[in-house]
């Protein structure tokens, strides 16, 4: 003869409670593992982003004809790295379709255009200017919603940070000529009228030398 359990019996029944605790713990551990993996992978990709910024800054810093050409070399280097077959699936410049974003390439080399990072980073007037490259790094991978933990972003936007690679720019051919070589050359020629005859047509031309004093 079967007996019906009363409401008190049903409430006091603890059969299967360990299963609920196990499922809750399993979901919570899985969520923490996802967070740890995402943070670790994001930090690894940030190092790759730092390398891209450094390579771009190094390409920009090399001496060239003029400052515009130096900036062009830096932008070309950045474009080549972003188009790499290994890096391209992971990074994008728009943030869509990939886990990470590298965008807003900002190259500042002082000189004629006067663009530096002095106003945005701690700087002393008697020190060298803050020049180089800066990028915006974003991680769509960290924008997630984890069970029992909630969302990692209040506004749904990817977490972002600045990646910088500050490096002094080498003088350009134009800067060498205008600011140093020409002034020194004119000073020597003006010592005696005979020197002007020897200078001839090369008086106002840049002459490449192994050591031009720049």
N, CA, C and O of each residue as an XYZ file, in Angstrom:
856
protein
N       0.847     -1.167      0.000
C       0.000      0.000      0.000
C       0.899      1.238      0.000
O       1.749      1.379      0.879
N       0.725      2.122     -0.957
C       1.547      3.307     -1.073
C       1.064      4.377     -0.124
O      -0.128      4.506      0.156
N       2.005      5.124      0.353
C       1.691      6.223      1.265
C       2.064      7.538      0.600
O       3.133      7.666      0.002
N       1.185      8.497      0.711
C       1.434      9.808      0.138
C       2.290     10.634      1.085
O       2.044     10.661      2.291
N       3.306     11.315      0.532
C       4.160     12.171      1.336
C       3.498     13.530      1.500
O       2.992     14.103      0.535
N       3.502     14.031      2.695
C       2.946     15.338      2.960
C       3.901     16.441      2.535
O       5.059     16.177      2.211
N       3.414     17.681      2.538
C       4.268     18.808      2.140
C       5.529     18.920      2.969
O       6.592     19.247      2.441
N       5.426     18.651      4.269
C       6.614     18.745      5.129
C       7.656     17.703      4.742
O       8.858     17.966      4.773
N       7.177     16.516      4.377
C       8.102     15.456      3.968
C       8.848     15.844      2.695
O      10.043     15.586      2.553
N       8.118     16.468      1.776
C       8.742     16.856      0.495
C       9.793     17.950      0.717
O      10.863     17.924      0.110
N       9.473     18.917      1.600
C      10.409     20.007      1.863
C      11.658     19.492      2.555
O      12.764     19.953      2.273
N      11.488     18.553      3.444
C      12.628     18.038      4.190
C      13.435     17.013      3.405
O      14.505     16.601      3.852
N      12.950     16.605      2.266
C      13.671     15.614      1.455
C      14.916     16.268      0.825
O      14.781     17.247      0.090
N      16.095     15.758      1.092
C      17.360     16.300      0.584
C      18.005     15.400     -0.476
O      19.172     15.584     -0.822
N      17.260     14.452     -0.977
C      17.801     13.588     -2.021
C      18.082     14.393     -3.298
O      17.230     15.159     -3.748
N      19.260     14.222     -3.873
C      19.653     14.933     -5.087
C      20.243     16.308     -4.848
O      20.624     16.989     -5.800
N      20.325     16.735     -3.575
C      20.871     18.068     -3.306
C      22.345     18.159     -3.686
O      22.810     19.207     -4.133
N      23.073     17.067     -3.511
C      24.494     17.066     -3.862
C      24.688     17.258     -5.365
O      25.696     17.813     -5.801
N      23.708     16.791     -6.159
C      23.785     16.971     -7.612
C      23.672     18.453     -7.975
O      24.369     18.942     -8.865
N      22.779     19.160     -7.269
C      22.628     20.595     -7.522
C      23.910     21.335     -7.183
O      24.351     22.200     -7.939
N      24.515     20.995     -6.034
C      25.779     21.633     -5.649
C      26.876     21.340     -6.658
O      27.692     22.207     -6.972
N      26.890     20.117     -7.161
C      27.919     19.735     -8.122
C      27.768     20.516     -9.431
O      28.750     21.004     -9.991
N      26.516     20.628     -9.911
C      26.275     21.357    -11.160
C      26.631     22.834    -10.989
O      27.243     23.433    -11.873
N      26.245     23.423     -9.844
C      26.569     24.825     -9.580
C      28.085     25.037     -9.553
O      28.596     25.985    -10.149
N      28.799     24.144     -8.855
C      30.256     24.271     -8.765
C      30.907     24.073    -10.119
O      31.872     24.758    -10.456
N      30.377     23.133    -10.901
C      30.945     22.868    -12.223
C      30.778     24.079    -13.139
O      31.716     24.446    -13.846
N      29.604     24.702    -13.138
C      29.362     25.879    -13.965
C      30.235     27.041    -13.502
O      30.787     27.767    -14.328
N      30.365     27.223    -12.183
C      31.185     28.312    -11.653
C      32.658     28.125    -12.008
O      33.331     29.082    -12.390
N      33.159     26.896    -11.883
C      34.564     26.615    -12.248
C      34.789     26.809    -13.743
O      35.824     27.329    -14.160
N      33.818     26.390    -14.546
C      33.945     26.577    -15.998
C      34.000     28.067    -16.333
O      34.778     28.480    -17.193
N      33.182     28.871    -15.663
C      33.196     30.308    -15.892
C      34.521     30.931    -15.508
O      35.039     31.778    -16.236
N      35.081     30.526    -14.371
C      36.380     31.046    -13.937
C      37.487     30.632    -14.897
O      38.401     31.410    -15.171
N      37.407     29.405    -15.408
C      38.407     28.950    -16.382
C      38.344     29.780    -17.663
O      39.375     30.111    -18.250
N      37.116     30.117    -18.094
C      36.962     30.951    -19.287
C      37.572     32.326    -19.061
O      38.247     32.864    -19.939
N      37.333     32.898    -17.873
C      37.889     34.213    -17.558
C      39.411     34.160    -17.538
O      40.064     35.025    -18.120
N      39.986     33.157    -16.876
C      41.443     33.036    -16.795
C      42.056     32.833    -18.173
O      43.090     33.424    -18.486
N      41.428     32.004    -18.999
C      41.932     31.797    -20.360
C      41.890     33.098    -21.146
O      42.845     33.438    -21.844
N      40.777     33.833    -21.033
C      40.619     35.080    -21.787
C      41.653     36.116    -21.367
O      42.233     36.796    -22.213
N      41.886     36.240    -20.047
C      42.870     37.205    -19.561
C      44.276     36.819    -20.016
O      45.042     37.672    -20.465
N      44.613     35.539    -19.899
C      45.947     35.069    -20.300
C      46.188     35.267    -21.790
O      47.253     35.730    -22.201
N      45.191     34.914    -22.594
C      45.341     35.054    -24.039
C      45.402     36.523    -24.443
O      46.140     36.887    -25.359
N      44.627     37.369    -23.759
C      44.655     38.804    -24.059
C      46.017     39.402    -23.748
O      46.529     40.213    -24.521
N      46.613     39.010    -22.617
C      47.944     39.517    -22.277
C      48.982     39.056    -23.301
O      49.899     39.805    -23.636
N      48.840     37.829    -23.796
C      49.765     37.343    -24.825
C      49.620     38.148    -26.114
O      50.618     38.495    -26.745
N      48.387     38.444    -26.504
C      48.161     39.227    -27.711
C      48.593     40.681    -27.528
O      48.981     41.346    -28.489
N      48.524     41.169    -26.286
C      49.019     42.525    -26.031
C      50.522     42.607    -26.283
O      51.019     43.635    -26.742
N      51.243     41.533    -25.987
C      52.677     41.504    -26.280
C      52.925     41.546    -27.785
O      53.858     42.203    -28.247
N      52.093     40.846    -28.544
C      52.228     40.898    -29.997
C      51.900     42.302    -30.505
O      52.562     42.811    -31.409
N      50.871     42.925    -29.917
C      50.555     44.303    -30.275
C      51.698     45.246    -29.949
O      51.957     46.195    -30.690
N      52.388     44.987    -28.833
C      53.542     45.806    -28.479
C      54.663     45.638    -29.495
O      55.348     46.605    -29.831
N      54.853     44.421    -29.986
C      55.873     44.193    -31.019
C      55.517     44.941    -32.306
O      56.389     45.522    -32.951
N      54.219     44.924    -32.681
C      53.793     45.644    -33.884
C      54.061     47.133    -33.726
O      54.534     47.787    -34.656
N      53.756     47.668    -32.546
C      54.004     49.088    -32.296
C      55.498     49.396    -32.364
O      55.898     50.410    -32.935
N      56.333     48.514    -31.776
C      57.780     48.753    -31.800
C      58.328     48.679    -33.219
O      59.149     49.508    -33.610
N      57.879     47.691    -33.993
C      58.361     47.563    -35.371
C      57.952     48.765    -36.206
O      58.726     49.241    -37.037
N      56.737     49.257    -35.987
C      56.278     50.451    -36.694
C      57.115     51.662    -36.316
O      57.504     52.454    -37.175
N      57.391     51.801    -35.015
C      58.198     52.929    -34.549
C      59.622     52.849    -35.072
O      60.219     53.871    -35.412
N      60.165     51.653    -35.136
C      61.529     51.482    -35.641
C      61.613     51.824    -37.131
O      62.586     52.434    -37.575
N      60.593     51.431    -37.900
C      60.579     51.773    -39.325
C      60.454     53.284    -39.516
O      61.050     53.853    -40.430
N      59.678     53.923    -38.649
C      59.511     55.373    -38.736
C      60.773     56.114    -38.321
O      61.062     57.186    -38.852
N      61.530     55.557    -37.378
C      62.693     56.253    -36.824
C      63.882     56.293    -37.775
O      64.749     57.155    -37.636
N      63.937     55.381    -38.733
C      65.094     55.327    -39.627
C      65.168     56.580    -40.487
O      64.139     57.110    -40.907
N      66.382     57.057    -40.751
C      66.578     58.250    -41.563
C      66.070     58.072    -42.980
O      66.150     56.979    -43.541
N      65.543     59.152    -43.564
C      65.035     59.102    -44.941
C      65.142     60.496    -45.563
O      65.781     61.385    -45.002
N      64.515     60.677    -46.716
C      64.630     61.944    -47.435
C      64.036     63.088    -46.622
O      64.680     64.115    -46.409
N      62.800     62.895    -46.173
C      62.158     63.921    -45.359
C      61.247     63.247    -44.337
O      61.136     62.021    -44.308
N      60.599     64.051    -43.504
C      59.805     63.513    -42.412
C      58.533     62.824    -42.913
O      58.088     61.843    -42.315
N      57.951     63.321    -43.990
C      56.767     62.677    -44.551
C      57.089     61.259    -45.016
O      56.278     60.345    -44.862
N      58.273     61.087    -45.584
C      58.681     59.757    -46.040
C      58.904     58.827    -44.851
O      58.614     57.634    -44.943
N      59.408     59.344    -43.753
C      59.582     58.532    -42.556
C      58.232     58.041    -42.030
O      58.088     56.871    -41.675
N      57.254     58.931    -41.981
C      55.921     58.531    -41.533
C      55.312     57.503    -42.489
O      54.641     56.567    -42.054
N      55.545     57.677    -43.771
C      55.033     56.723    -44.753
C      55.636     55.341    -44.537
O      54.936     54.334    -44.645
N      56.925     55.286    -44.233
C      57.575     53.996    -43.979
C      56.980     53.329    -42.732
O      56.792     52.113    -42.706
N      56.684     54.133    -41.698
C      56.066     53.574    -40.506
C      54.677     53.030    -40.790
O      54.337     51.943    -40.323
N      53.878     53.754    -41.536
C      52.527     53.295    -41.851
C      52.559     52.059    -42.754
O      51.725     51.165    -42.610
N      53.499     52.007    -43.665
C      53.630     50.823    -44.521
C      54.007     49.599    -43.703
O      53.506     48.505    -43.959
N      54.887     49.772    -42.719
C      55.271     48.662    -41.866
C      54.077     48.158    -41.064
O      53.881     46.949    -40.936
N      53.289     49.067    -40.528
C      52.097     48.680    -39.770
C      51.112     47.923    -40.659
O      50.555     46.908    -40.242
N      50.896     48.407    -41.869
C      49.971     47.749    -42.797
C      50.461     46.359    -43.174
O      49.664     45.426    -43.269
N      51.774     46.210    -43.392
C      52.327     44.898    -43.747
C      52.167     43.897    -42.607
O      51.839     42.734    -42.844
N      52.394     44.339    -41.379
C      52.247     43.436    -40.238
C      50.790     43.045    -40.019
O      50.498     41.890    -39.708
N      49.882     43.990    -40.178
C      48.464     43.687    -39.986
C      47.922     42.767    -41.074
O      46.922     42.079    -40.866
N      48.577     42.752    -42.234
C      48.158     41.885    -43.336
C      48.815     40.519    -43.280
O      48.551     39.671    -44.132
N      49.671     40.292    -42.286
C      50.344     38.998    -42.156
C      49.325     37.873    -41.980
O      48.325     38.037    -41.282
N      49.584     36.741    -42.609
C      48.630     35.641    -42.581
C      48.352     35.075    -41.203
O      47.273     34.533    -40.964
N      49.309     35.190    -40.290
C      49.118     34.686    -38.929
C      48.421     35.719    -38.047
O      47.569     35.372    -37.230
N      48.782     36.975    -38.213
C      48.243     38.040    -37.352
C      46.851     38.484    -37.799
O      46.020     38.838    -36.963
N      46.589     38.468    -39.096
C      45.344     39.016    -39.628
C      44.086     38.397    -39.031
O      43.143     39.137    -38.751
N      44.014     37.054    -38.815
C      42.783     36.494    -38.219
C      42.538     36.941    -36.781
O      41.398     36.905    -36.319
N      43.574     37.360    -36.067
C      43.433     37.721    -34.661
C      43.161     39.202    -34.455
O      42.416     39.578    -33.551
N      43.766     40.052    -35.299
C      43.658     41.497    -35.132
C      42.909     42.115    -36.312
O      43.000     41.644    -37.445
N      42.186     43.159    -36.019
C      41.563     43.966    -37.063
C      41.667     45.431    -36.654
O      41.915     45.737    -35.488
N      41.481     46.322    -37.597
C      41.533     47.748    -37.296
C      40.161     48.331    -37.001
O      40.046     49.481    -36.576
N      39.110     47.531    -37.230
C      37.751     47.992    -36.960
C      37.150     47.343    -35.723
O      36.190     47.866    -35.157
N      37.704     46.202    -35.291
C      37.181     45.519    -34.110
C      36.102     44.506    -34.412
O      35.665     43.797    -33.505
N      35.652     44.409    -35.659
C      34.611     43.459    -36.024
C      35.228     42.231    -36.689
O      36.149     42.340    -37.498
N      34.706     41.068    -36.331
C      35.158     39.837    -36.957
C      36.440     39.270    -36.398
O      36.986     38.329    -36.974
N      36.943     39.799    -35.305
C      38.169     39.274    -34.702
C      38.118     39.481    -33.197
O      37.313     40.267    -32.697
N      38.969     38.782    -32.489
C      38.988     38.862    -31.035
C      39.651     40.140    -30.532
O      39.326     40.624    -29.448
N      40.584     40.690    -31.321
C      41.355     41.842    -30.854
C      41.385     42.932    -31.922
O      41.191     42.676    -33.110
N      41.633     44.149    -31.457
C      41.652     45.306    -32.353
C      42.913     46.124    -32.121
O      43.289     46.391    -30.979
N      43.558     46.518    -33.205
C      44.665     47.474    -33.184
C      44.306     48.583    -34.166
O      44.212     48.349    -35.370
N      44.108     49.780    -33.650
C      43.608     50.847    -34.513
C      44.195     52.188    -34.095
O      44.981     52.284    -33.152
N      43.786     53.224    -34.834
C      44.175     54.613    -34.547
C      45.696     54.769    -34.448
O      46.220     55.254    -33.446
N      46.385     54.351    -35.498
C      47.834     54.519    -35.537
C      48.186     55.998    -35.461
O      47.764     56.788    -36.305
N      48.954     56.365    -34.454
C      49.339     57.762    -34.225
C      50.862     57.851    -34.209
O      51.511     57.354    -33.289
N      51.426     58.491    -35.237
C      52.878     58.647    -35.361
C      53.234     60.110    -35.127
O      52.714     61.004    -35.794
N      54.121     60.337    -34.176
C      54.551     61.708    -33.879
C      56.078     61.730    -33.790
O      56.677     61.023    -32.981
N      56.690     62.552    -34.635
C      58.142     62.579    -34.711
C      58.774     63.929    -34.457
O      59.947     64.135    -34.770
N      57.996     64.872    -33.879
C      58.521     66.222    -33.620
C      59.006     66.825    -34.939
O      58.332     66.688    -35.960
N      60.161     67.487    -34.934
C      60.701     68.055    -36.166
C      59.842     69.173    -36.722
O      59.352     70.017    -35.971
N      59.655     69.183    -38.045
C      58.949     70.262    -38.721
C      57.493     70.342    -38.296
O      56.979     71.433    -38.048
N      56.812     69.185    -38.206
C      55.389     69.229    -37.863
C      55.154     69.473    -36.373
O      54.048     69.838    -35.978
N      56.176     69.276    -35.546
C      56.078     69.594    -34.128
C      55.199     68.670    -33.317
O      54.904     68.988    -32.165
N      54.765     67.544    -33.854
C      53.870     66.647    -33.128
C      54.662     65.758    -32.163
O      55.571     65.039    -32.577
N      54.313     65.813    -30.880
C      54.935     64.980    -29.857
C      53.854     64.501    -28.884
O      52.694     64.904    -28.966
N      54.270     63.634    -27.966
C      53.380     63.160    -26.903
C      53.679     63.860    -25.578
O      53.289     63.371    -24.518
N      54.361     64.987    -25.631
C      54.788     65.662    -24.408
C      53.615     66.062    -23.519
O      53.705     65.977    -22.294
N      52.524     66.494    -24.129
C      51.387     66.975    -23.343
C      50.561     65.856    -22.737
O      49.725     66.111    -21.870
N      50.775     64.623    -23.173
C      49.953     63.505    -22.706
C      50.696     62.579    -21.751
O      50.071     61.763    -21.074
N      51.990     62.691    -21.688
C      52.791     61.868    -20.787
C      53.772     62.763    -20.028
O      54.139     63.842    -20.493
N      54.179     62.296    -18.870
C      55.061     63.094    -18.028
C      56.327     63.451    -18.792
O      56.982     62.593    -19.383
N      56.653     64.735    -18.766
C      57.761     65.228    -19.584
C      58.441     66.397    -18.887
O      57.783     67.250    -18.291
N      59.765     66.425    -18.971
C      60.548     67.537    -18.445
C      61.110     68.349    -19.607
O      61.547     67.799    -20.618
N      61.089     69.651    -19.442
C      61.464     70.550    -20.529
C      62.907     70.356    -21.002
O      63.206     70.577    -22.176
N      63.788     69.953    -20.115
C      65.194     69.820    -20.485
C      65.529     68.426    -21.006
O      66.701     68.101    -21.196
N      64.514     67.605    -21.238
C      64.755     66.257    -21.754
C      64.351     66.172    -23.222
O      63.762     67.104    -23.769
N      64.673     65.054    -23.848
C      64.321     64.843    -25.251
C      62.805     64.686    -25.397
O      62.148     64.198    -24.478
N      62.249     65.088    -26.529
C      60.788     65.030    -26.709
C      60.278     63.590    -26.756
O      61.007     62.666    -27.117
N      59.012     63.423    -26.384
C      58.356     62.108    -26.430
C      57.861     61.875    -27.854
O      56.841     62.433    -28.259
N      58.572     61.064    -28.602
C      58.205     60.788    -29.988
C      58.130     59.289    -30.211
O      58.751     58.514    -29.484
N      57.369     58.884    -31.217
C      57.240     57.472    -31.531
C      55.858     57.144    -32.056
O      55.280     57.890    -32.847
N      55.334     56.002    -31.596
C      54.087     55.465    -32.132
C      53.156     55.100    -30.983
O      53.598     54.645    -29.928
N      51.858     55.308    -31.204
C      50.852     54.880    -30.232
C      49.685     54.224    -30.963
O      49.260     54.683    -32.023
N      49.172     53.135    -30.374
C      48.050     52.393    -30.943
C      46.977     52.176    -29.883
O      47.264     52.171    -28.686
N      45.737     51.998    -30.337
C      44.641     51.595    -29.457
C      44.489     50.074    -29.545
O      44.282     49.519    -30.625
N      44.595     49.415    -28.396
C      44.448     47.962    -28.322
C      43.117     47.638    -27.653
O      42.849     48.104    -26.545
N      42.291     46.850    -28.315
C      40.999     46.452    -27.762
C      40.855     44.949    -27.753
O      41.333     44.267    -28.659
N      40.190     44.423    -26.719
C      40.004     42.982    -26.583
C      38.521     42.652    -26.562
O      37.858     42.795    -25.535
N      38.001     42.208    -27.713
C      36.616     41.733    -27.762
C      36.454     40.424    -27.005
O      35.350     40.081    -26.584
N      37.530     39.703    -26.833
C      37.478     38.421    -26.129
C      37.069     38.597    -24.673
O      36.424     37.720    -24.099
N      37.440     39.729    -24.072
C      37.102     39.975    -22.668
C      35.690     40.528    -22.492
O      35.225     40.686    -21.363
N      35.015     40.820    -23.581
C      33.639     41.295    -23.501
C      32.714     40.081    -23.502
O      32.352     39.585    -24.569
N      32.333     39.602    -22.334
C      31.576     38.352    -22.224
C      30.604     38.425    -21.057
O      30.675     39.318    -20.213
N      29.688     37.452    -21.035
C      28.742     37.286    -19.939
C      28.886     35.862    -19.406
O      28.654     34.893    -20.129
N      29.268     35.745    -18.146
C      29.537     34.449    -17.519
C      28.412     34.124    -16.549
O      27.974     34.981    -15.781
N      27.942     32.862    -16.589
C      26.883     32.422    -15.679
C      27.326     32.570    -14.230
O      28.439     32.192    -13.865
N      26.433     33.130    -13.403
C      26.642     33.375    -11.972
C      27.645     34.492    -11.690
O      27.758     34.935    -10.547
N      28.368     34.951    -12.696
C      29.356     36.014    -12.500
C      28.916     37.333    -13.122
O      29.315     38.403    -12.663
N      28.102     37.260    -14.158
C      27.620     38.467    -14.802
C      28.461     38.878    -15.995
O      29.249     38.089    -16.517
N      28.285     40.136    -16.427
C      28.965     40.664    -17.602
C      30.257     41.371    -17.205
O      30.355     41.944    -16.120
N      31.234     41.324    -18.084
C      32.513     41.994    -17.842
C      32.502     43.445    -18.306
O      33.444     44.189    -18.032
N      31.451     43.854    -19.001
C      31.371     45.223    -19.509
C      29.968     45.766    -19.279
O      28.978     45.107    -19.598
N      29.891     46.954    -18.729
C      28.598     47.566    -18.457
C      27.924     48.100    -19.719
O      26.701     48.048    -19.844
N      28.731     48.616    -20.658
C      28.162     49.215    -21.866
C      28.273     48.332    -23.097
O      27.873     48.735    -24.189
N      28.818     47.120    -22.928
C      28.933     46.209    -24.057
C      30.097     46.480    -24.980
O      30.255     45.791    -25.988
N      30.925     47.477    -24.658
C      32.084     47.815    -25.483
C      33.301     47.002    -25.056
O      33.417     46.587    -23.902
N      34.201     46.785    -26.004
C      35.419     46.030    -25.707
C      36.336     46.844    -24.801
O      36.382     48.072    -24.873
N      37.060     46.133    -23.952
C      38.037     46.784    -23.086
C      39.214     47.266    -23.937
O      39.688     46.540    -24.811
N      39.683     48.484    -23.684
C      40.729     49.084    -24.509
C      41.882     49.593    -23.650
O      41.726     49.855    -22.457
N      43.035     49.725    -24.285
C      44.227     50.280    -23.639
C      45.122     50.882    -24.716
O      44.969     50.593    -25.903
N      46.056     51.722    -24.283
C      47.003     52.340    -25.202
C      48.293     51.524    -25.229
O      48.798     51.112    -24.185
N      48.817     51.295    -26.424
C      50.118     50.651    -26.604
C      51.056     51.677    -27.234
O      50.749     52.238    -28.286
N      52.182     51.918    -26.603
C      53.116     52.933    -27.092
C      54.484     52.327    -27.362
O      54.872     51.329    -26.755
N      55.190     52.940    -28.268
C      56.578     52.579    -28.570
C      57.312     53.878    -28.876
O      57.361     54.317    -30.025
N      57.876     54.483    -27.850
C      58.555     55.765    -28.007
C      60.001     55.532    -28.418
O      60.732     54.786    -27.767
N      60.400     56.176    -29.498
C      61.745     56.009    -30.032
C      62.165     57.297    -30.722
O      61.385     57.881    -31.474
N      63.377     57.738    -30.474
C      63.868     58.955    -31.109
C      64.043     58.739    -32.607
O      64.567     57.716    -33.048
N      63.598     59.714    -33.369
C      63.685     59.644    -34.821
C      65.037     60.152    -35.290
O      65.538     61.160    -34.790
N      65.630     59.446    -36.259
C      66.879     59.911    -36.850
C      66.599     61.121    -37.741
O      65.514     61.222    -38.312
N      67.551     62.034    -37.869
C      67.331     63.201    -38.728
C      67.197     62.790    -40.190
O      67.812     61.823    -40.641
N      66.385     63.542    -40.913
C      66.194     63.269    -42.334
C      67.284     63.954    -43.148
O      68.047     64.770    -42.632
N      67.341     63.607    -44.422
C      68.297     64.258    -45.328
C      68.027     65.751    -45.382
O      68.962     66.551    -45.375
N      66.755     66.134    -45.437
C      66.403     67.547    -45.503
C      66.821     68.283    -44.232
O      67.327     69.402    -44.300
N      66.608     67.652    -43.067
C      66.998     68.274    -41.808
C      68.507     68.395    -41.691
O      69.013     69.405    -41.202
N      69.231     67.375    -42.135
C      70.693     67.426    -42.102
C      71.214     68.596    -42.939
O      72.132     69.313    -42.541
N      70.601     68.761    -44.105
C      71.072     69.808    -45.007
C      70.705     71.199    -44.488
O      71.546     72.097    -44.448
N      69.452     71.366    -44.096
C      68.973     72.697    -43.707
C      69.528     73.150    -42.358
O      69.848     74.325    -42.180
N      69.641     72.223    -41.413
C      69.967     72.606    -40.039
C      71.435     72.462    -39.676
O      71.889     73.015    -38.675
N      72.184     71.713    -40.496
C      73.574     71.515    -40.092
C      74.560     71.598    -41.249
O      75.446     72.452    -41.234
N      74.431     70.748    -42.237
C      75.433     70.663    -43.294
C      75.530     71.970    -44.079
O      76.631     72.472    -44.303
N      74.398     72.525    -44.495
C      74.406     73.747    -45.298
C      75.004     74.917    -44.513
O      75.791     75.694    -45.054
N      74.629     75.038    -43.237
C      75.170     76.132    -42.426
C      76.686     76.000    -42.270
O      77.417     76.987    -42.364
N      77.144     74.784    -42.034
C      78.585     74.580    -41.893
C      79.301     74.794    -43.219
O      80.387     75.372    -43.261
N      78.682     74.322    -44.312
C      79.263     74.468    -45.645
C      79.372     75.941    -46.034
O      80.392     76.382    -46.563
N      78.293     76.701    -45.760
C      78.306     78.136    -46.084
C      79.347     78.876    -45.258
O      79.993     79.804    -45.746
N      79.509     78.459    -43.998
C      80.491     79.123    -43.140
C      81.913     78.916    -43.669
O      82.745     79.821    -43.605
N      82.181     77.718    -44.189
C      83.512     77.440    -44.740
C      83.741     78.233    -46.032
O      84.800     78.832    -46.222
N      82.729     78.228    -46.924
C      82.865     78.933    -48.199
C      83.034     80.430    -47.986
O      83.773     81.075    -48.729
N      82.375     80.988    -47.002
C      82.442     82.430    -46.744
C      83.766     82.873    -46.121
O      84.015     84.068    -45.963
N      84.604     81.913    -45.771
C      85.911     82.283    -45.224
C      86.781     82.969    -46.266
O      87.592     83.838    -45.945
N      86.598     82.561    -47.534
C      87.420     83.138    -48.607
C      86.640     83.030    -49.910
O      85.974     82.023    -50.149
N      86.713     84.035    -50.738
C      85.981     84.047    -52.011
C      86.433     82.932    -52.940
O      85.668     82.494    -53.799
N      87.655     82.473    -52.781
C      88.167     81.412    -53.646
C      87.448     80.097    -53.390
O      87.341     79.262    -54.288
N      86.950     79.906    -52.163
C      86.269     78.647    -51.853
C      84.957     78.504    -52.626
O      84.524     77.389    -52.917
N      84.327     79.626    -52.955
C      83.085     79.573    -53.712
C      83.296     79.024    -55.104
O      82.430     78.332    -55.639
N      84.454     79.329    -55.702
C      84.776     78.788    -57.023
C      84.950     77.276    -56.950
O      84.514     76.550    -57.843
N      85.583     76.810    -55.892
C      85.795     75.371    -55.734
C      84.479     74.631    -55.496
O      84.319     73.489    -55.926
N      83.539     75.284    -54.810
C      82.260     74.626    -54.522
C      81.476     74.373    -55.796
O      80.883     73.307    -55.959
N      81.465     75.344    -56.702
C      80.790     75.162    -57.986
C      79.302     74.888    -57.844
O      78.618     75.516    -57.035
N      78.808     73.948    -58.634
C      77.389     73.648    -58.682
C      76.885     72.906    -57.434
O      75.681     72.868    -57.184
N      77.781     72.331    -56.669
C      77.351     71.537    -55.507
C      77.138     72.396    -54.264
O      76.904     71.875    -53.173
N      77.220     73.703    -54.435
C      77.114     74.577    -53.273
C      75.794     74.395    -52.537
O      75.765     74.382    -51.307
N      74.698     74.255    -53.284
C      73.369     74.144    -52.678
C      72.766     72.757    -52.868
O      71.545     72.612    -52.934
N      73.609     71.751    -52.954
C      73.134     70.376    -53.121
C      73.614     69.512    -51.963
O      74.716     69.681    -51.441
N      72.747     68.582    -51.583
C      73.120     67.632    -50.542
C      74.014     66.553    -51.144
O      73.672     65.952    -52.162
N      75.148     66.314    -50.518
C      76.095     65.304    -50.998
C      76.165     64.188    -49.953
O      76.640     64.426    -48.843
N      75.706     62.984    -50.278
C      75.777     61.880    -49.308
C      77.207     61.580    -48.920
O      78.097     61.501    -49.767
N      77.417     61.411    -47.607
C      78.735     61.071    -47.089
C      78.575     60.001    -46.016
O      77.515     59.885    -45.401
N      79.634     59.215    -45.793
C      79.562     58.189    -44.758
C      79.365     58.800    -43.381
O      78.670     58.235    -42.537
N      79.966     59.935    -43.161
C      79.793     60.643    -41.888
C      79.539     62.109    -42.207
O      80.471     62.869    -42.472
N      78.264     62.500    -42.177
C      77.919     63.874    -42.536
C      77.690     64.740    -41.302
O      77.238     65.878    -41.426
N      77.991     64.228    -40.133
C      77.870     65.020    -38.929
C      76.486     65.068    -38.322
O      76.286     65.725    -37.301
N      75.520     64.383    -38.929
C      74.153     64.403    -38.383
C      74.012     63.295    -37.342
O      72.942     63.131    -36.756
